[in-house]
């Protein structure tokens, strides 16, 4: 990949200077490939001006937002509920969809556009799973929509409930066939976890019984750090609380609510099934999670709460990284420490020694694994320590 970029550098330098060439979000290419690039694309109609608004213009690799002059954007007629979609050829677990808005005029037309993922094409694409809605309609804006690992062959954009022109200047789709990767390349991790399924299921039922019959005990637990914060005092504000988060996929077997944001909701409870306040990826190859703090901070301590109801060993060897890069979703940023304590409900205190960074990420390297985090707290160094 490095050699390819070097070979193309001379021809790209002018466009790159304006952020208008190749990928709209090059930092996302460190982990996933753009599944939409060059794939068949379709739309509800074609604006008749010189036939320059073809559906395929959104997957041509050109992130320029000038529809009229550069002619690298799609454009429908003023349809009722106009749509556009790309056919990925087969089903993928979709992590992120990137949409480039028109930059020369009319950016507001994309307001409220829905991103959907699923296995319905044509006009039925409106029935696919709704990932997110575009709200940033500034000229030339780039919207990044998280799809949480939902699976589908088709990624579509629909403007609902009104008549509108639909134009997009690039659509990038990042995802993976994570089940096939893990089970073919690292089948041993699946085999090793299989015998424990019945035991886990039994434990879940016992835990659910305990929840309903042991309310007093749970109240006492909350007083010992199971309610809000994980019990860290004296570090100042938790920088991660409520901030945007992302993860490699989402585990859907128990419903679509084990989102990446559950790790920064302020609830330090380790029971995934009873409280639904933990993250959970699919069985990914090198799964990842990260939080965007909004700007750079000198990071002193990162607190990580492990799952408490089962499967504690899955977090062993997880790496905590801090930095300003999203290449590889942060895995190339400086390493703070590696998690070693993986007992049920363990709280790991990771010292980052003032490493500066906007992003704090957690990665399980080298192997196929589920990544589950029940809370992540991030604290900066105090000014007197700098």
C-alpha positions in Angstrom: 0.0 0.0 0.0 2.8 2.4 0.8 4.4 1.8 -2.6 1.1 2.5 -4.3 0.7 5.8 -2.5 4.3 6.8 -3.4 3.8 6.0 -7.1 0.6 8.1 -7.2 1.9 11.0 -5.2 3.0 13.2 -8.1 -0.3 13.0 -9.9 -2.4 13.5 -6.7 -0.6 16.4 -5.1 -2.8 19.2 -6.3 -6.1 17.4 -5.5 -4.8 16.2 -2.1 -4.0 19.7 -1.2 -7.7 20.5 -1.3 -8.8 17.2 0.3 -10.6 16.3 -2.9 -8.9 13.2 -4.2 -9.0 9.4 -3.8 -10.6 8.7 -0.4 -12.8 11.2 1.5 -11.6 9.7 4.8 -8.1 8.1 4.2 -7.7 7.4 7.9 -10.5 4.8 7.7 -8.5 2.8 5.2 -6.0 1.6 7.8 -8.3 -1.3 8.8 -11.0 -1.9 6.2 -11.1 -1.5 2.5 -13.6 0.6 0.7 -16.2 -2.0 -0.4 -18.2 0.4 -2.6 -15.3 1.5 -4.9 -16.2 0.6 -8.5 -19.2 -1.5 -7.6 -22.6 -1.2 -9.5 -24.7 1.7 -8.3 -28.3 2.7 -9.0 -30.6 5.6 -8.3 -34.3 6.5 -8.6 -33.8 8.7 -11.7 -31.2 10.7 -13.6 -31.1 14.5 -13.9 -31.2 15.1 -17.6 -28.5 17.8 -17.9 -25.9 16.1 -20.1 -26.3 12.8 -18.2 -23.5 13.7 -15.9 -25.2 12.7 -12.7 -24.9 9.0 -13.0 -25.2 6.8 -9.9 -21.8 5.4 -10.5 -20.2 8.8 -9.9 -20.5 8.2 -6.2 -18.2 5.2 -6.3 -15.5 6.4 -8.7 -13.0 7.3 -6.0 -13.1 11.1 -6.6 -14.1 13.0 -3.5 -14.5 16.3 -5.3 -17.7 18.2 -4.4 -18.1 20.3 -7.6 -20.9 18.7 -9.4 -21.2 21.0 -12.4 -17.5 21.6 -13.2 -15.8 18.3 -12.1 -18.8 16.1 -13.0 -18.1 13.5 -10.3 -21.3 13.5 -8.4 -24.7 11.8 -8.8 -27.9 13.7 -9.4 -31.5 12.6 -9.5 -34.6 14.4 -10.7 -36.8 16.0 -8.0 -38.3 12.7 -7.0 -40.6 11.9 -4.1 -38.3 10.0 -1.6 -35.4 9.7 -4.0 -32.9 6.9 -3.4 -29.4 5.7 -4.4 -27.8 2.4 -3.6 -24.6 0.4 -4.2 -24.5 -3.3 -4.7 -21.5 -4.8 -2.8 -21.9 -8.1 -4.5 -22.3 -10.1 -1.3 -23.2 -9.6 2.3 -20.8 -7.8 4.6 -20.8 -6.5 8.1 -20.8 -2.8 7.6 -18.9 -0.7 10.1 -18.9 2.8 8.6 -20.4 4.7 5.6 -18.9 8.0 4.5 -20.9 10.4 2.4 -19.5 13.5 0.6 -22.0 16.3 0.1 -22.1 18.6 -2.9 -19.8 21.6 -2.5 -20.8 24.0 -5.3 -24.3 24.7 -4.1 -27.5 23.1 -2.7 -25.9 21.2 0.2 -29.1 21.6 2.2 -30.9 19.1 0.0 -29.2 16.2 1.7 -30.7 17.2 5.1 -32.3 14.2 6.8 -31.0 11.6 4.2 -31.1 8.1 5.7 -28.3 5.6 5.4 -29.6 2.0 5.2 -27.9 -1.4 5.1 -29.5 -4.7 4.2 -30.3 -7.3 1.5 -33.1 -5.4 -0.3 -32.3 -3.7 -3.6 -34.3 -1.4 -5.9 -37.1 0.6 -4.5 -37.2 -1.9 -1.5 -33.9 -0.5 -0.3 -36.1 1.7 1.9 -36.9 -1.3 4.0 -33.3 -2.1 5.0 -31.8 -1.3 8.5 -31.5 2.4 9.2 -27.9 3.1 10.3 -28.1 6.9 10.7 -29.2 10.2 9.3 -27.2 13.0 7.7 -27.5 16.2 9.6 -24.4 18.1 8.4 -25.4 19.7 5.1 -22.7 22.4 4.8 -21.3 22.7 1.3 -18.8 19.9 0.7 -19.4 18.4 4.2 -18.3 14.8 4.8 -20.6 12.7 7.0 -19.4 9.6 8.8 -22.2 7.2 9.7 -21.6 4.2 12.0 -23.6 1.1 11.1 -22.5 -1.0 14.1 -21.7 -4.1 12.0 -25.1 -4.6 10.6 -25.0 -7.0 7.6 -26.1 -6.4 4.1 -25.3 -6.6 0.4 -26.8 -3.2 -0.4 -26.0 0.3 1.1 -28.5 2.9 0.3 -29.3 6.6 0.8 -32.9 7.7 0.9 -34.4 11.1 1.5 -37.7 10.3 3.2 -41.1 12.0 3.2 -40.5 14.7 0.7 -39.8 15.5 -2.9 -36.2 16.4 -3.4 -33.1 16.2 -5.7 -30.6 13.7 -4.4 -27.0 14.2 -5.2 -23.9 12.7 -3.5 -20.3 13.3 -4.6 -18.8 10.1 -3.1 -19.9 7.2 -0.9 -17.4 5.0 0.8 -18.4 1.8 2.6 -16.1 0.1 5.1 -16.7 -3.3 6.6 -15.6 -6.9 6.7 -16.8 -10.5 6.4 -15.7 -11.0 10.0 -17.2 -14.4 10.6 -15.5 -16.0 7.7 -12.2 -14.3 8.5 -12.2 -15.6 12.1 -13.5 -19.1 11.5 -11.2 -19.8 8.5 -8.0 -18.1 9.6 -8.2 -18.6 13.4 -10.6 -21.5 13.9 -9.0 -22.4 17.1 -10.5 -19.5 19.0 -14.0 -20.6 18.0 -13.4 -24.2 19.0 -12.0 -23.2 22.3 -15.0 -21.1 23.2 -17.6 -23.6 21.9 -17.7 -26.0 24.9 -18.4 -23.2 27.3 -21.7 -22.2 25.7 -23.9 -24.4 27.9 -22.1 -23.3 31.0 -22.5 -19.6 30.0 -26.2 -20.1 29.3 -26.7 -21.7 32.7 -24.8 -18.9 34.3 -27.0 -16.3 32.6 -30.2 -17.9 33.9 -28.8 -18.0 37.4 -27.7 -14.4 37.2 -31.1 -13.3 35.9 -32.7 -15.1 38.9 -30.3 -13.3 41.2 -31.2 -9.9 39.7 -34.9 -10.4 40.5 -34.5 -11.9 43.9 -31.4 -9.9 45.2 -32.3 -6.2 44.8 -30.9 -5.4 48.2 -27.6 -7.0 47.3 -27.4 -5.1 44.1 -28.0 -1.8 45.9 -25.0 -2.7 48.1 -22.9 -3.4 45.1 -23.8 -0.1 43.6 -22.4 1.5 46.7 -19.1 -0.2 46.0 -18.6 1.2 42.5 -21.2 -0.7 40.4 -23.4 2.3 39.8 -21.8 5.3 38.1 -18.0 5.8 38.1 -15.7 2.8 38.4 -14.5 4.3 41.7 -11.6 6.5 40.6 -11.3 9.6 42.8 -8.9 12.5 42.6 -8.3 12.5 38.9 -10.6 15.3 37.8 -13.3 15.0 35.1 -13.8 11.8 33.1 -13.0 13.0 29.6 -14.6 9.9 27.9 -18.0 10.2 29.5 -20.6 10.7 26.8 -18.1 11.2 24.0 -18.4 9.7 20.5 -17.2 6.1 20.3 -16.7 3.5 17.6 -16.0 -0.2 17.4 -15.1 -2.8 14.8 -18.6 -4.4 14.7 -21.6 -5.2 16.9 -22.7 -8.5 18.3 -26.3 -9.0 17.2 -27.2 -12.4 18.7 -28.6 -10.7 21.8 -30.1 -7.7 20.0 -28.7 -4.5 18.5 -28.1 -2.6 21.8 -24.5 -3.6 22.8 -23.2 -0.4 21.2 -19.8 1.2 21.5 -21.3 4.1 23.5 -22.2 1.8 26.3 -18.6 2.0 27.5 -18.9 5.7 28.2 -22.4 5.8 29.7 -21.1 6.2 33.3 -22.5 2.9 34.4 -19.7 0.6 35.9 -21.8 -2.5 35.9 -20.2 -5.7 34.5 -23.3 -7.9 33.7 -23.8 -7.8 30.0 -27.0 -9.7 29.8 -28.8 -8.3 32.8 -27.9 -4.6 32.5 -27.1 -4.2 28.8 -24.5 -1.5 29.7 -21.4 -3.0 28.0 -20.1 -3.0 24.5 -19.8 -6.2 22.5 -18.2 -6.8 19.1 -18.6 -9.8 16.9 -15.8 -12.4 16.8 -13.5 -10.2 14.8 -9.9 -10.5 13.8 -8.1 -7.9 15.9 -11.3 -6.2 17.2 -11.0 -2.6 18.2 -12.9 0.2 20.1 -12.0 3.9 20.4 -13.4 7.1 21.9 -13.0 10.6 20.4 -12.2 13.1 23.2 -12.8 16.0 20.8 -9.2 17.5 21.1 -5.8 16.5 22.4 -5.2 15.9 26.1 -2.2 14.7 28.1 -3.6 11.4 29.2 -2.7 10.2 32.7 -5.0 7.2 33.5 -7.3 5.0 31.5 -9.7 2.8 33.6 -11.2 -0.3 31.9 -14.0 -2.3 33.5 -14.1 -6.0 32.4 -17.2 -8.1 31.9 -18.4 -9.6 35.2 -20.9 -12.4 34.2 -18.7 -14.6 32.1 -15.9 -14.8 29.4 -13.5 -12.7 31.4 -10.3 -14.0 29.7 -11.3 -12.5 26.4 -9.8 -9.2 27.4 -6.3 -10.6 28.2 -3.6 -8.8 26.2 -5.8 -6.0 25.1 -3.7 -2.9 24.3 -4.5 0.7 25.2 -3.2 3.3 22.7 -3.3 7.1 22.8 -2.7 9.5 20.0 -4.1 11.8 17.3 -4.1 9.3 14.4 -7.0 7.1 13.3 -4.9 5.0 11.0 -5.8 1.4 11.9 -8.4 2.9 14.2 -5.6 4.1 16.5 -3.6 0.9 16.8 -0.4 2.7 15.5 -0.7 5.4 18.2 1.7 5.1 21.2 1.0 2.1 23.5 0.2 2.9 27.1 0.0 -0.6 28.6 -1.5 -4.0 28.1 -4.4 -5.4 30.2 -3.3 -8.4 32.2 -5.9 -8.6 35.0 -8.9 -10.3 33.5 -10.8 -11.7 36.4 -14.6 -11.4 36.4 -15.5 -7.7 36.7 -11.9 -6.6 37.1 -11.1 -2.9 36.9 -7.7 -2.2 35.2 -5.9 1.1 35.8 -3.7 1.9 32.9 -1.0 4.5 33.3 -0.3 6.6 30.2 2.3 8.9 31.7 0.9 12.1 30.0 0.8 10.7 26.5 -0.9 13.4 24.3 -3.8 12.4 22.2 -7.4 13.0 21.0 -8.2 9.3 20.6 -8.0 6.5 23.2 -8.3 3.1 21.6 -8.4 -0.5 22.8 -7.3 -3.3 20.5 -6.9 -7.1 20.9 -4.0 -7.9 18.7 -3.1 -10.9 16.5 -6.1 -13.1 17.3 -9.8 -13.6 16.6 -11.8 -12.5 19.6 -14.9 -10.8 21.0 -14.2 -7.4 22.6 -16.5 -6.5 25.5 -16.0 -3.4 27.6 -18.3 -2.5 30.4 -16.9 1.0 31.1 -13.9 3.1 29.9 -12.9 6.2 31.8 -10.1 8.6 30.7 -8.4 11.1 32.9 -5.9 13.8 31.9 -2.9 14.9 33.9 -3.4 17.7 36.3 -1.8 21.0 35.3 0.6 20.9 38.2 1.9 17.6 36.9 2.8 18.9 33.5 
